[in-house]
Amino acid sequence: MLTKSSTELVRQQNSALVLASLRRHGPLAHTDISHHTGLASATVSVITAELEKAEVLERREQQASASRGRPRVIFGQRRDAGYLVTVRISSDMVQYSLADYGGTLLDRFEEPRNHADTATRPFTEAFVAALDRLADRSRIDRGQVLVVSISSKGLVDPLTARLVWSPVFGAQQVDFAALLQPPWRAKILISNETLLVAHAMALRMEKAGARDLQAVAALSLGHSIGLGIARFDRSGELSVTAPNFGHMLNSSDGKLCRCGAQGCIEASAGFYGILRTAFEVPPDTIPAKFVPLAEMDKIALRARQGHRMSEYAFRQAGLALGQGLSRVVSLYENMPIAITGPGTRYFDLIQRGLEEGLAQSQQVRLFGAPPISVVPEEATLVLEGHLDRALAEMDHDVIAARAVGE
């Protein structure tokens, strides 16, 4: 016999299935929701009625395809049920975006930051002011913002919403929960940026109908090096991790990394590592804080013109990346790898070394290299990952709030 608490738990799980189905497939009719969730039509009718009454869902009419017949009634998220903010922190700018509960982007702006300034206080002051401006521009009360989702390269602590280490601030931590509360009552999420990229790539590939997709990796090339791995479990649920790939020990060559260690993958493959090798600077030289793309383009041009050390610098970067990926596929087996980030513009120079490094893995020699694709639009992938994860969190909180309210 089901107790009241167990009945409520089943009800919450069923509500979560309905909301997740609408997130994945868009507005749906009762029969379609029932098909995608496996729930009985009567159960779906009760759940959609409750969520409509709670002003979470709204019904819409979809014109029938034939000239005759009644319009179909479909259900979708009520856009003004809540709002979310996404923040992308990078070396030279911070991007702020506002979206509604339906996932529609409402506003976005970027603020440049001085990459030489590693102090956290000017950043935190500008951060809070930018969030206020984002809400004011759209005339949205701060209480209507349910989630603030933040991303950065580096190490994050999702449980406490802290940026632990980053290329931007080094070991200076930023406690975003303490920074925003109490004026902002939103739930604070923080993610490694490449984790979001891997999340978005997995969803894209699934939507495109990729066969037997079990996992996908995203490798970000640029000022820093990041890796995200997305894996589907047997039930189709997606879990994503971001191992500290760029700072894995790769070689005892003494190349100094921004993290303070020597021999990290990033010390060879990050923009500052490529610059250092191309200009034959001693490997233990303190890394440049920021390398403009214009400077990297010059090195790449020289490499394509046959300049020996410039060619060597990119090849060594590729070798370090390939050796790192060879360890990844040895641990996880082969999976598609998407190369993203500003460094994709130099992939033709990196590719040879990357393939050499991958070939050092027995897994690759026996079963072949994993499929590699170049996906330059990293910023779009980051936003897609932000939205999907933040909206799923909002759905979860909506269901929890209904349970408490009743």
N, C-alpha and C positions, 0 to 999 in steps of 0.2 A: 504494500500500500504506500502510495506516495504521500509524504508529509507536505505541509504547506511550504516549507523551505525548499524541498526538492522540486516541487512543482514550479516554484518561482525561478529556480535555477534553470530548469528546462525552458521556461518561458524566455529568460534572458538569452540563453544559447540560441533559441530559435529566432529571436529578434536580431541577434548578431548575424546570423546566417542571412537574413533578409537584407539587412543594411550592407553586408559585404557583397551580396549578389548585385545590388544596385550600384555599388561602387565599381564593380568589375565590368558590368554589362551595360550600365546606363539605365534610364527609365524603362520599366517593364510592366507588363500586365500581370494580373494574378496568376494566370496559367504559366507564364514564362518564369515568374519567381518560383513557383512550385516546381517547375522542371529543373531549374538551376540549383535549388536548395534541397530537393528531395522531400520537402514538407508537403503535407496534405493541403489541398486547396482551401479547406475550411480553416486550417491553422493560419495560413497566409492571410486570409480575409480578416481574421481577428487581429493579427499583428499589425497589418497595414492600417486598420481602423484605429487601433490604439496610438500608433505613431502619427497618424494624421491628426487625431485629437490633441496630441501633445505638441503639435505644430513642428514636427520633425520632418514629416513627409507631406507632400501635396499631390492631389490627383490632377491629371491633365488629360485632355482628349487628343487622341491621335487619329487623324482622318483615315478612314478605310481606304485601301488601295483601289478597290473597285468603285465605280461611280455610285453604286447603291450600297446600302448598309449603314448601320450606326457607327459612329466613331468609336474606336477602342479607348477604354479607360486605362491609363497607365499611371504608375506611381514613380515619383522621383524625389530627391531631397529638396526641402524647402530652403532656398538659398539664404534667407535672412535668419535661419535658425542659429547661426553663429558665424564667427569669422576666425581666420588664422593669419598669422604673420610668419613669413620665412625670412631668415637673415643668412646671407652667405658672406663669410669673412675670408678675404684673400690678402695677398701680400700688398697689393696696391689699391684695393677698393673694397667697400662693403656694400652689398646689394640688399635692399629691403623690398619685400613684396607683400601685398595684401590680397587674400582670396576669401570667397564666401564658402558656406557649407556645401554648396554644389560643386566646388572646385574651380569656379570661375575666377580668373585673375582680375582684380579690380584696379590695382595701382602698383607701380613699381618705380623706384628710383635708386640711383647709385651715388655714393659719396666717396670721392678719392681719399686715400689716406697716405700719409708720408711713410713710405716703407722703411725709412731710416729711424723713425720714431718707434721705439719698442716699449715705451711707457704705457701702462694700462689705463691710467687715470684719464688722459685726454680721450682715449678711445671710449671708455665707459660713459663719460659725459656726453660725447657725441652720439653714442648708441641710444641712450635713453631719450635724448632730444629727437632723434630720427624716428623712433617708435611713436612718440607723441605727435610728430608731424604727419606720420603715415595715417594715424587715426583721424587727426583733424582734417586732413585733406579730403577724406571720404565721409566726414561727419558721422563717424562711428564712435559710440561710447566705448571706453576701454573695457567696461564690463562685458561687452558683447564679444570681445576677443577671447576665445576659449583656449587657444594654443599659440605659443610662440616657439617656432622651430628654428634652431640655430645650427649652422654647420661651419666647420673649419678643417683644414688639414691638421694632422697631429693626433695627440691622445686626448680623449674626452672621458669624463665620468658621467654616464647617463643617469645614474641613480641620484646624484647630487647636483646635476646640471652645471658641472664645472668643466672649463677648458683647462686641462692639466698641463699640457705642453704643446706648443705650436711653433711653426716657423716664424710667425709674426711676433709673438711675445716671449719665445723661449720658455723658460721654466716659470715665468710669472703667470700665476693662475688667475682665472677670471671666474668668479662665482655668480652666474647669471641669475640664479634663484634669489640670492640676497640682493642683487642689483635691482631687480624689477619689482619685488614685493615689498610692501603691500599695495602700492598704487595699481599694479597690474596683477589681477587675480588669475590670469591665464596659467595653464600648465606649461612649464618650460621643458622643452625637449632639446637635447644637444646630440649631434651625430658627427662622426667623422665624414668628411665630404665624399670620399671615394666609396664609403658604404652606401650612401644615397645613390651614387652612380650605378653601382652593382645592382641595387634594388630596382632602379628604373630599367636597366638593361634586361634584367630577368623578366620583368613584366612586358616589355616590348617584344621580346623573343617569344614569350608564351602567347601573346596576342597575335603574333604573326604566324602561329601554328607550328613552331619548331618541334620536331618529332623527338620523343624520348629525352626531353630536356630535364636534366637532373640538377645541373649547376652551371653557373656562369661566373667568370671573373672579370673585373674591370681594373685595368692598370692605368693610372693617371701619370702622365709625364709633364714635367714643368720645372718650376723653381724647386719644388719638392716632389717626391715620388710616393704614390699611394696605391694601395691595393684593396679592393673589396671583393668578397666572395659571397654569392647568393646561392642558396641550396633549397630545393623543393623536397619536402619529406613525402612519405607514402600517401598521406592524405591530401597532398597538394599545397600544404601551407609553406610559406616562404620564410626562411630565416637567413639573416645576412650578418656577416662579420667583417671586420676590417683589421686583419693582422698588421702588426707594425713592420710592414714589408720594407719600406725605404730605409729603416734603421736596423735591418738584419745584417749581421756581420757577413761580409762577402769575401774579403781579401785582407791579408796582412801586409798590404802595400803602404801603410802609413798615411793614406789619404784622410785628411781631417774633415769630419762631418760637422754640420751645424749643431748637432746634438752634443758635440764634445768628444764623441768616440772616434776611433780611426778604423777605416776599412768598411764602413757601411755602404750598402748599395747606392744610396743617394749621393755619397761622396764622389762616386764616379759618374752617376747617371743624371743627377740634378743639373740644372743649368749652370750653377756655379762650379760643379765638378768638370763639366765639359769645357767651360771657359778656362779653368785652371790648367787642364791638360793641353788644350790647344795652344796656349801661350807659354807652355813649359814652365809654369810657376811651380816652385817646390810644393810637394803634396801636403806638407804640414802647414801651409799658409792658411791663415784664418779665412774661412769662406766669405765671399761677397754676400752681403745681406740681400741684395736684389740685383738681378741681371735683366736689363730691358730686352724685350723681344727684338728691337732693332739691332742690338749688339749680337744676339744669337743669330739673327739673319745674316749678319756679316760673316760670322764664323762658318755658317752653313754654305754661304756663297763660295768662300775660299775652299771649303772641302769639295764642293761640286766642281770646282775648277782644278782640282788635283793637288791642293796644298797638303803635304804629307801629314803634318801634326794635327791639322783640323780634321782630316779624314780619320786619323787615329783616335782622336778624342771622341768622335761619335761612335766609332766602332767599339771602343772600350766601354762606352756607356751602354751600348747594346749588349755587349758580353756580360756585363754585370747584371743587367735586367734578365737576360736569358738564363744565367746561372741561378738567379733567384727564382725564376719561374720554374726551372727544372726541379727545384726542391718542392715547390708548391704542387706540381703534378705528381711527384713521387708520393706525396702525402695524401692528395685528394683524388688521384687519377686524372685522366684528361678531361678537360671541359673547354667550351668556347671561351676565348679571351678577347675582350674588347679594349682596344688601346684608345685612350681619350686624353684630353688636356692640350695645352698649347704646344707641347712637344711633338704632337702628331705631324706638324708641318715639317719635321726633320726625320720622319719615319724611314724614308728612303735611305738615309745615311746610317740609321741605327739598325735596320732590319738584318743586315748580314751578321753583325755581332750577336744580335738577339738569337738568331737561328743557331749560331755556333754554340752559344751558351745552353740553349734548350737541348741540343743534341748530346750534351754531356750526361743527360739523364738516361738510365737504362729503360725507364718507362717509355720515353720518347723513341729510343732506338728500337724497341720491340714492337710498340703499338702505333708509332707515328706521332708527329707533332700535333698539338691541339690546334683547331681552327682559330685563326687570328683575323680580326677585322679592325679597321680604323674608323672610329666614330668621333669626329672632331668636336661636335656640339656639346661639350662637357657641361656648360652652364645650364642648358636646357634639361639635361639628364639630372643635374642636381635639383632643379626646381621640381621635376616630376617625382623624384624620390621624396623630397620634402612634402609635397602635397599628398601623396599616397599614404605616407606614414602618419602625417599629422591628421588627415581626415579619418583614418582608421582609429586613431586615438580619440578623436572627437566622438565618433560613433560609440566607442566603448564607454565613454563618460556619459553620453546621453542615456544609454541603457542603464548604467549604474545609478544615475540621478533619478530615473523613473522608479527604480526599485526602492530607493531610499524614500522618495516622496510618497510612495504607497504604503 
